[in-house]
């Protein structure tokens, strides 16, 4: 199933259980309706977990996509000014006049 659909279902269930809990709380009290509140909290937590999991997967996919591009640039590309730095990933400061930090 689509992760957006799952998140929408969890959120709808959470709000539905919250509405039912409010109605049940007014009718019967807290002791008889706490299970609806717990179901509401569980649905909200599942929604949050699903959202964070999707964000983590998207971040990993973005990093894995960017990693081959960075390695290709470091292997055959040149730094600013057409001069390659001695250490990959460290900029060459000879043209800019800046001293590297120690």
C-alpha distances in whole Angstrom, upper triangle without the diagonal:
4,6,9,7,7,11,12,11,13,16,16,17,19,21,21,23,25,26,27,28,31,32,32,34,37,37,37,38,36,36,35,32,31,28,26,27,25,22,22,23,20,17,19,19,15,15,17,16,12,14,17,15,13,17,18,16,17,20,20,19,22,24,24,24,27,29,30,31,33,35,36,38,39,40,42,42,45,45,46,50,49,50,48,48,49,46,42,41,44,45,49,51,54,54,53,56,53,54,51,51,52
4,5,5,6,9,10,11,13,14,15,17,19,20,21,23,25,26,27,28,31,32,33,34,37,37,38,38,36,37,35,32,31,29,27,27,26,23,22,22,20,17,18,18,15,13,16,15,11,12,15,13,11,14,16,14,14,18,18,17,19,22,22,22,25,27,28,29,31,33,34,35,37,39,40,39,42,42,43,47,46,48,45,45,47,44,40,38,41,43,46,48,52,51,50,53,51,51,49,48,50
4,5,5,6,9,10,11,12,14,15,16,18,20,21,22,24,26,27,29,30,31,32,35,36,36,36,34,35,34,30,29,27,25,24,23,20,19,19,17,15,15,15,12,10,12,11,7,8,11,10,7,11,13,11,12,15,16,16,18,20,21,21,24,26,27,28,30,32,33,34,36,38,39,39,41,41,42,46,45,46,44,44,45,42,39,36,39,41,44,46,50,49,48,51,48,49,46,46,47
4,5,5,6,9,10,11,12,14,15,17,18,20,21,23,24,25,27,29,30,31,33,35,35,35,33,34,33,30,29,27,24,24,23,20,19,19,18,15,14,15,13,10,12,12,9,9,12,12,9,12,14,14,13,16,18,17,19,22,23,22,25,27,29,29,31,33,34,35,37,39,40,39,42,41,42,46,46,47,45,45,46,43,40,37,40,41,45,47,50,49,48,50,48,49,47,46,48
4,5,5,6,9,10,10,12,14,15,16,18,20,21,22,24,26,27,28,30,32,33,34,34,32,33,32,28,27,25,23,23,22,19,18,19,17,14,15,16,13,11,14,14,11,11,15,14,12,15,18,17,17,20,21,21,22,25,26,26,28,30,32,33,34,36,37,39,41,42,43,43,45,45,46,49,49,50,48,48,50,47,43,41,44,45,49,50,54,53,51,54,52,53,50,50,51
4,5,5,6,9,10,11,12,14,15,16,18,20,21,22,24,26,26,28,30,31,32,31,29,30,29,26,25,22,20,20,19,16,15,16,14,11,12,13,10,8,11,11,8,10,13,12,11,14,16,16,16,20,21,20,22,25,25,26,28,30,32,33,35,36,38,39,41,42,44,43,46,45,47,50,50,51,49,48,50,46,43,41,44,45,49,51,54,53,52,55,52,53,50,49,51
4,5,5,6,9,10,11,12,14,15,16,18,20,21,23,25,25,26,29,30,31,30,28,29,28,25,24,22,19,19,18,15,14,14,13,10,9,11,8,5,8,9,6,7,11,11,10,12,15,15,16,18,20,20,22,24,25,26,28,30,32,33,34,36,37,38,40,42,43,43,45,44,45,49,49,50,47,47,48,45,42,39,42,43,47,49,52,52,50,52,50,51,48,47,48
4,6,5,6,9,10,11,12,14,15,17,18,20,21,23,24,25,27,29,30,29,28,29,28,24,24,22,19,19,19,16,14,15,14,11,11,13,11,8,11,13,10,10,14,15,13,15,18,18,18,21,23,23,24,27,28,28,30,33,35,35,36,39,40,41,43,45,46,45,47,46,47,51,51,52,50,50,51,48,45,42,45,46,50,51,54,54,52,54,52,53,51,50,51
4,5,5,6,9,10,10,12,14,15,16,18,20,21,22,24,26,27,27,27,26,27,26,22,22,19,17,17,17,14,12,14,13,9,10,13,10,8,12,13,11,12,16,16,15,18,20,20,21,24,25,25,27,29,30,31,33,35,37,38,39,41,42,43,45,47,48,48,50,49,50,54,54,55,53,52,54,51,47,45,47,49,52,54,57,57,55,58,55,56,53,52,54
4,6,5,6,9,10,10,12,14,15,16,18,20,21,22,24,25,26,25,23,25,23,20,19,17,14,14,14,11,9,10,9,5,7,9,7,5,9,10,9,11,14,14,14,17,19,19,20,23,24,25,26,29,30,30,32,34,36,37,38,40,42,43,44,46,48,47,49,49,50,53,54,54,52,51,53,49,46,44,46,48,51,53,56,56,54,56,54,54,52,50,52
4,5,5,6,9,10,11,12,14,15,17,19,20,21,23,24,25,25,23,25,24,20,19,17,15,14,14,12,9,10,10,7,6,10,9,6,9,12,11,11,14,16,15,17,20,20,21,23,25,26,27,29,31,31,33,35,37,38,39,41,43,43,45,47,49,48,49,49,49,53,53,54,52,51,53,50,47,44,46,47,51,52,56,55,53,56,53,54,51,50,51
4,5,5,6,9,10,11,12,14,15,17,18,20,21,23,24,24,22,24,23,19,19,17,14,14,15,12,10,12,12,9,9,13,12,10,13,15,14,14,18,19,18,20,23,23,24,26,28,29,30,32,34,34,36,38,40,41,42,44,46,46,48,50,52,51,52,52,52,56,56,57,55,55,56,53,50,47,50,51,54,56,59,58,56,59,56,57,55,53,55
4,6,5,6,8,10,10,12,14,15,16,18,20,21,21,21,20,21,20,16,16,14,11,12,12,9,7,10,10,6,9,12,10,10,13,15,14,15,18,19,19,22,24,24,25,28,29,30,31,34,35,35,37,39,42,42,43,46,47,48,49,52,53,52,54,54,54,58,58,59,57,56,58,54,51,48,51,52,56,57,61,60,58,61,58,59,56,55,56
4,5,5,6,9,10,10,12,14,15,16,18,20,20,20,18,19,18,15,14,13,10,9,10,7,5,7,8,5,6,9,9,9,11,14,14,15,17,19,19,21,23,24,25,27,29,30,31,33,34,35,37,39,41,42,43,45,47,48,49,51,53,52,54,53,53,57,58,58,56,55,56,53,50,47,50,51,55,56,59,59,57,59,56,57,54,53,54
4,5,5,6,9,10,11,12,14,15,17,19,20,19,18,20,19,15,15,14,11,10,12,10,7,10,11,9,9,12,13,11,14,17,16,17,19,21,21,23,25,26,27,29,31,32,33,35,37,37,39,41,43,44,45,47,49,49,51,53,55,53,55,54,54,58,59,59,58,57,58,55,52,49,51,52,56,57,61,60,58,60,57,58,56,54,56
4,5,5,6,9,10,11,12,14,16,17,18,18,17,19,17,14,14,13,10,11,12,10,8,11,12,10,11,15,15,14,17,19,18,19,22,23,24,25,28,29,29,31,33,34,35,38,39,40,41,43,46,46,47,50,51,52,53,56,57,56,58,57,57,61,62,63,61,60,61,58,55,52,54,56,59,60,64,63,61,63,61,61,59,57,59
4,5,5,6,9,10,10,12,14,15,15,15,14,16,14,11,11,10,6,7,9,7,5,9,10,9,10,13,14,14,16,18,19,20,22,23,24,26,28,29,30,32,34,35,36,38,40,40,42,44,46,47,48,50,52,53,54,56,58,57,59,58,58,62,63,63,61,60,62,58,55,52,55,56,60,61,65,64,62,64,61,62,59,57,59
4,5,5,6,9,10,10,12,14,15,14,13,15,14,11,11,11,7,6,9,8,6,9,11,10,10,13,15,14,16,19,19,20,22,24,25,26,28,30,31,32,34,35,36,38,40,41,42,44,47,48,48,50,52,53,54,56,58,57,59,57,58,61,62,63,61,60,61,58,55,52,54,55,59,60,64,63,61,63,60,60,58,56,57
4,5,5,6,9,10,11,13,14,14,14,17,15,12,13,13,9,10,13,12,9,12,15,13,14,17,18,17,19,22,22,23,25,27,27,29,31,32,33,35,37,38,39,41,43,43,45,47,49,50,51,53,55,55,57,59,61,59,61,60,60,64,65,65,63,62,64,61,58,55,57,58,62,62,66,66,63,65,62,63,61,59,61
4,5,5,6,8,10,11,12,12,12,14,12,9,11,11,7,9,12,10,9,13,15,14,15,18,19,19,21,23,23,24,27,28,29,31,33,34,35,37,39,40,41,43,44,45,47,49,51,52,53,55,57,57,59,61,63,62,63,62,63,66,67,68,66,65,66,63,60,57,59,60,64,65,69,68,66,68,65,66,63,61,63
4,5,5,6,8,10,10,10,9,11,10,6,8,8,5,6,9,9,8,11,13,13,14,17,18,19,20,23,23,24,26,28,29,31,33,34,35,37,39,40,41,43,44,46,47,49,51,52,53,55,57,57,58,61,63,62,63,62,63,66,67,68,65,64,65,62,59,56,58,60,64,64,68,68,65,67,64,65,62,60,61
4,6,5,6,9,10,10,10,13,12,9,10,12,9,9,12,13,11,13,16,16,16,19,21,20,22,25,26,26,28,30,31,32,34,36,37,38,40,41,42,44,46,47,48,50,53,54,54,56,58,59,60,62,64,63,64,63,63,67,68,68,66,65,67,63,61,58,59,61,64,65,69,68,65,67,64,65,63,61,62
4,5,5,6,9,10,11,14,12,9,12,13,10,11,15,15,13,16,19,18,19,22,23,23,25,27,28,29,31,33,33,35,37,38,39,41,43,44,45,47,49,50,51,53,56,56,57,59,61,61,63,65,67,66,67,66,66,70,71,71,69,68,70,66,64,61,63,64,67,68,72,71,69,71,68,68,66,64,66
4,5,5,6,7,8,10,8,6,9,10,8,10,13,13,13,16,18,18,19,22,23,23,25,27,28,29,31,33,34,36,37,39,40,42,43,45,46,48,49,50,52,54,56,57,58,60,62,62,63,66,68,67,68,67,67,71,72,72,70,69,70,67,64,61,63,65,68,69,73,73,70,72,69,70,67,65,66
4,5,5,5,6,9,8,6,8,11,9,9,13,14,13,15,18,19,19,21,23,24,25,27,29,30,31,33,34,36,37,39,40,42,44,45,46,48,49,51,52,54,56,57,58,60,62,62,63,66,68,67,68,67,67,71,72,72,70,69,70,66,64,61,63,64,68,68,72,72,69,71,68,68,66,64,65
4,6,6,9,11,11,9,12,14,13,13,17,17,17,19,21,22,22,25,26,27,28,30,32,32,34,36,37,38,40,42,43,44,46,48,49,50,52,53,55,56,59,60,60,62,65,65,66,68,70,69,70,69,69,73,74,74,72,71,72,69,66,63,65,66,70,70,74,74,71,73,70,70,68,66,67
4,6,9,11,9,9,13,14,13,14,18,18,18,20,23,23,24,26,28,28,30,32,33,34,36,38,39,40,42,44,45,46,48,49,51,52,54,55,57,58,61,62,62,65,67,67,68,70,72,71,73,71,72,75,76,77,75,74,75,71,69,66,68,69,73,73,77,77,74,76,73,73,71,69,70
4,7,8,6,7,10,12,12,13,16,17,18,20,22,23,24,26,27,28,30,32,33,34,36,37,39,40,42,43,45,46,48,49,51,52,54,55,57,58,61,62,62,64,67,67,68,70,72,71,73,72,72,76,77,77,75,73,75,71,69,66,67,69,73,73,77,77,74,76,73,73,71,68,69
4,6,6,6,9,12,12,12,15,16,17,18,20,22,22,24,26,27,28,30,32,33,34,36,38,39,40,42,44,45,46,48,49,51,52,54,55,57,60,60,61,63,65,65,66,69,71,70,71,70,70,74,75,75,73,71,72,69,66,63,65,67,70,71,75,75,72,74,70,71,68,66,67
4,6,5,6,9,10,9,12,14,14,15,18,19,20,21,23,25,25,27,29,30,31,33,35,36,37,39,41,42,44,45,47,48,50,51,52,54,57,58,58,60,62,63,63,66,68,67,68,67,67,71,72,72,70,68,69,66,63,60,62,64,67,68,72,72,69,71,67,67,65,62,63
4,6,6,9,11,11,12,14,16,16,18,20,21,22,24,26,27,28,30,32,33,34,36,37,38,40,42,43,44,46,48,49,50,52,54,55,58,59,59,61,63,64,64,67,69,68,70,68,69,73,74,73,71,69,70,67,64,61,63,65,69,69,73,73,71,72,69,69,66,64,65
4,6,8,9,10,12,13,15,16,18,19,21,22,24,25,27,28,30,31,33,34,36,37,39,40,42,43,45,46,48,49,50,52,54,55,58,59,59,61,63,64,65,67,69,68,70,69,70,73,74,74,72,70,71,68,65,62,64,66,70,71,74,75,72,74,71,71,68,66,66
4,5,6,7,9,10,11,13,15,16,17,19,21,22,24,25,26,28,30,31,33,34,35,37,38,40,41,43,44,46,47,49,50,52,54,56,56,58,60,61,62,64,66,65,67,66,66,70,71,71,69,67,68,65,62,59,61,63,67,68,71,71,69,71,67,68,65,63,64
4,5,5,6,9,10,11,12,14,15,17,18,20,21,22,24,26,27,28,30,32,33,35,36,37,39,41,42,43,45,47,48,49,52,53,53,55,58,58,59,61,63,63,64,63,64,67,68,68,66,64,65,62,59,56,58,60,64,65,68,69,66,68,65,65,62,60,60
4,5,5,6,9,10,10,12,14,15,16,18,20,21,22,24,26,27,29,30,31,33,35,36,37,39,41,42,43,45,46,48,50,52,52,54,56,57,57,60,62,61,63,62,63,67,67,67,65,63,64,61,58,55,58,59,63,64,68,68,66,68,64,64,62,59,60
4,5,5,6,9,10,11,12,14,15,17,19,20,21,23,24,26,27,29,30,32,33,35,36,38,39,41,42,44,45,47,49,50,51,53,55,56,57,59,61,60,62,61,62,65,66,66,64,63,64,60,57,55,57,58,62,63,67,67,65,67,63,64,61,59,60
4,5,5,6,9,10,11,12,14,15,17,18,20,21,23,24,26,27,29,30,32,33,35,36,38,39,41,42,44,45,48,49,49,51,53,54,55,57,59,58,60,59,59,63,64,64,62,60,61,58,55,52,54,56,60,61,64,64,62,64,61,61,58,56,57
4,5,5,6,9,10,10,12,14,15,16,18,20,21,22,24,26,27,28,30,31,33,34,36,37,39,40,42,43,46,47,47,49,52,52,53,55,57,57,58,57,58,62,62,62,60,59,59,56,53,51,53,55,58,59,63,63,61,63,60,60,57,55,55
4,5,5,6,9,10,10,12,14,15,16,18,20,21,22,24,26,27,29,30,31,33,35,36,37,39,41,42,44,46,46,48,50,51,52,54,56,55,57,56,57,61,62,62,59,58,59,55,53,50,52,54,58,59,63,63,61,63,60,60,57,55,56
4,5,5,6,9,10,11,12,14,15,17,19,20,21,23,24,26,27,29,30,32,33,35,36,38,39,41,43,44,45,47,49,50,51,53,55,54,56,55,55,59,60,60,58,57,58,54,52,49,51,52,56,57,61,61,58,61,58,58,55,53,54
4,5,5,6,9,10,11,12,14,15,16,18,20,21,22,24,26,27,28,30,32,33,34,36,37,39,42,43,43,45,47,48,48,51,53,52,54,52,53,57,58,58,55,54,55,52,49,46,48,50,54,55,58,58,56,58,55,55,52,50,51
4,5,5,6,9,10,10,12,14,15,16,18,20,21,22,24,26,27,28,30,31,33,34,36,37,40,41,41,43,46,46,47,49,51,51,53,52,53,56,57,57,55,53,54,50,48,45,47,49,53,54,58,58,56,58,55,55,52,50,51
4,5,5,6,9,10,10,12,14,15,16,18,20,21,23,24,26,27,29,30,32,33,35,36,39,40,40,42,44,45,46,48,50,50,51,51,52,55,56,56,54,53,54,50,47,45,47,49,52,54,57,57,55,57,54,55,52,50,51
4,5,5,6,9,10,11,12,14,15,17,18,20,21,23,24,26,27,29,30,32,33,35,37,38,39,41,43,44,44,47,49,48,49,48,49,53,53,54,52,50,52,48,45,42,45,46,50,51,55,55,52,54,52,52,49,47,49
4,5,5,6,9,10,11,12,14,15,16,18,20,21,22,24,26,27,28,30,31,33,36,37,37,39,41,42,42,45,47,46,48,47,48,52,52,52,50,48,49,46,43,40,43,44,48,49,53,53,51,53,50,50,47,45,46
4,5,5,6,9,10,10,12,14,15,16,18,20,21,22,24,26,27,28,30,31,34,35,36,38,40,41,41,44,46,45,47,46,47,51,51,52,49,48,49,45,43,40,43,44,48,50,53,53,51,54,51,51,48,46,47
4,5,5,6,9,10,11,12,14,16,17,18,20,21,23,24,26,27,29,30,33,34,35,37,39,39,40,43,44,44,46,45,46,49,50,50,48,47,48,45,42,39,42,43,47,48,52,52,50,52,49,50,47,45,47
4,5,5,6,8,10,11,12,14,15,16,18,20,21,23,24,26,27,28,31,32,32,35,37,37,38,41,43,42,43,42,43,47,47,48,45,44,45,42,39,36,39,40,44,45,49,49,47,49,46,46,43,42,43
4,5,5,6,9,10,10,12,14,15,16,18,20,21,22,24,26,27,30,31,31,33,35,36,37,39,41,40,42,41,43,46,47,47,44,43,44,40,38,35,38,39,43,45,48,48,47,49,46,46,43,41,42
4,6,5,6,9,10,11,12,14,15,17,18,20,21,22,24,26,28,29,30,32,34,35,36,38,40,39,41,41,42,46,46,46,44,43,44,41,38,35,38,39,43,45,48,48,47,49,46,47,44,42,44
4,5,5,6,9,10,11,12,14,15,17,18,20,21,23,24,27,28,28,31,33,33,34,37,38,37,39,39,39,43,44,44,42,41,42,39,36,33,36,37,41,42,46,46,44,46,43,44,41,40,42
4,5,5,6,9,10,10,12,14,15,16,18,20,21,22,25,26,26,28,31,31,32,34,37,36,37,36,38,41,42,42,39,38,39,36,33,30,33,35,38,40,43,43,41,44,41,41,38,37,38
4,5,5,6,9,10,11,12,14,15,16,18,20,21,24,25,26,27,29,30,31,33,35,35,37,36,38,42,42,42,39,38,39,36,33,30,33,35,39,40,44,44,42,45,42,42,39,38,39
4,5,5,6,9,10,11,12,14,15,16,18,20,22,23,24,26,28,29,30,32,34,33,36,35,36,40,40,40,38,37,39,35,32,30,33,34,38,40,43,43,41,44,42,42,39,38,40
4,5,5,6,9,10,10,12,14,15,16,18,21,22,22,24,26,27,28,30,32,31,33,32,33,37,37,38,35,35,36,33,30,27,30,31,35,37,40,40,38,41,38,39,36,35,36
4,5,5,6,9,10,11,12,14,15,16,19,20,21,22,25,26,26,28,31,30,32,31,33,36,36,37,34,33,34,31,28,25,28,30,34,35,39,39,37,40,37,37,34,33,35
4,5,5,6,9,10,11,12,14,15,18,19,20,21,23,25,26,28,30,29,32,31,33,37,36,36,34,33,34,31,28,26,29,31,34,36,40,40,38,41,39,39,36,35,37
4,5,5,6,9,10,10,12,14,16,17,18,20,22,23,24,26,28,27,30,29,31,34,34,35,32,32,33,30,27,24,27,29,33,35,38,38,36,39,37,37,35,34,36
4,5,5,6,9,10,10,12,15,16,16,18,20,21,22,24,26,25,27,27,28,32,32,32,30,29,30,27,24,21,24,26,29,31,35,35,33,36,33,34,31,31,32
4,5,5,6,8,10,10,13,15,15,17,19,20,21,23,25,25,27,27,28,32,32,32,29,28,29,26,23,21,24,26,29,32,35,35,34,37,34,35,31,31,32
4,5,5,6,9,10,12,13,14,16,18,19,20,22,24,23,26,26,28,32,31,31,29,29,30,27,23,21,25,26,30,32,36,35,35,37,35,36,33,33,34
4,6,5,6,9,11,11,12,15,16,17,18,20,22,21,23,23,25,28,28,29,26,26,28,25,21,19,22,24,27,29,32,32,31,34,32,33,30,30,32
4,5,5,6,9,10,10,12,14,15,16,18,20,20,22,22,23,27,27,27,24,23,25,22,18,16,19,21,25,27,30,30,29,32,30,31,28,28,29
4,5,5,7,9,10,11,13,15,16,17,19,19,22,22,25,28,27,27,24,24,25,22,19,17,21,23,26,29,32,32,31,34,32,33,30,30,31
4,6,6,7,9,11,12,13,15,17,18,18,21,21,23,26,25,26,24,24,25,23,19,18,21,22,26,29,31,31,31,34,32,33,30,31,32
4,6,5,6,9,10,11,12,14,16,15,18,18,20,23,22,23,20,21,22,20,16,14,18,19,22,25,28,27,27,30,28,29,26,27,29
4,5,5,6,9,10,11,12,14,14,17,17,20,23,22,22,19,19,20,17,14,13,16,18,21,24,27,27,27,30,28,28,26,26,28
4,5,5,6,9,10,10,12,13,16,17,20,23,21,21,19,19,20,18,14,14,18,19,22,25,28,28,28,31,30,30,27,28,30
4,6,5,6,9,10,11,10,13,15,17,20,18,19,17,18,19,17,14,13,16,17,20,23,25,25,25,28,27,28,26,27,29
4,5,5,6,9,10,10,12,12,15,18,17,17,14,15,16,14,10,9,13,14,17,20,22,22,23,25,24,25,22,24,25
4,5,5,6,9,9,12,13,16,19,18,17,14,14,15,13,9,10,13,15,18,21,23,24,24,27,26,26,23,25,26
4,6,5,6,7,11,13,16,18,16,16,14,15,16,15,11,12,15,16,18,22,23,23,24,27,27,27,25,27,28
4,6,6,4,7,9,12,15,13,13,11,12,14,13,10,10,13,13,15,18,20,20,21,24,23,24,22,24,26
4,6,6,7,9,12,15,13,12,9,10,11,9,6,7,10,11,13,17,18,19,20,23,22,22,20,22,23
4,6,9,11,15,16,14,13,10,11,12,11,8,10,13,14,16,19,21,21,23,25,25,25,23,25,26
4,7,10,13,15,12,12,9,12,13,13,11,13,15,15,16,20,20,20,22,25,25,26,24,26,28
4,7,10,12,9,10,8,10,13,13,10,11,13,13,14,17,18,17,19,22,22,23,22,24,26
4,7,8,5,6,5,8,11,12,10,11,12,10,10,14,14,14,16,19,19,20,19,22,24
4,6,6,6,5,7,10,11,10,9,9,7,7,10,12,11,12,15,15,17,16,19,21
4,6,7,8,9,13,14,13,12,11,8,8,10,10,9,10,13,14,16,16,19,22
4,6,8,10,14,16,15,15,14,11,9,10,10,7,10,13,14,17,17,21,23
4,7,10,13,15,14,15,14,12,10,13,12,10,13,16,17,19,19,23,25
4,6,9,12,12,13,12,10,8,10,10,9,12,15,16,17,17,20,22
4,7,9,8,10,10,8,7,11,11,12,14,16,17,17,16,19,21
4,5,7,8,7,6,5,9,10,11,13,15,14,14,13,16,17
4,7,9,8,9,8,11,12,14,16,17,16,15,13,16,17
4,6,6,8,9,12,14,16,17,18,17,16,13,15,15
4,6,8,10,13,15,17,18,20,18,18,15,17,18
4,6,10,13,15,16,16,19,17,17,14,15,16
4,7,9,12,14,14,15,13,13,10,12,13
4,6,9,10,10,12,11,11,9,12,14
4,6,7,8,10,9,10,9,12,14
4,6,5,6,6,7,7,11,13
4,6,6,7,8,10,13,15
4,6,8,10,12,16,18
4,5,9,11,14,17
4,7,10,13,15
4,6,9,12
4,6,9
4,6
4
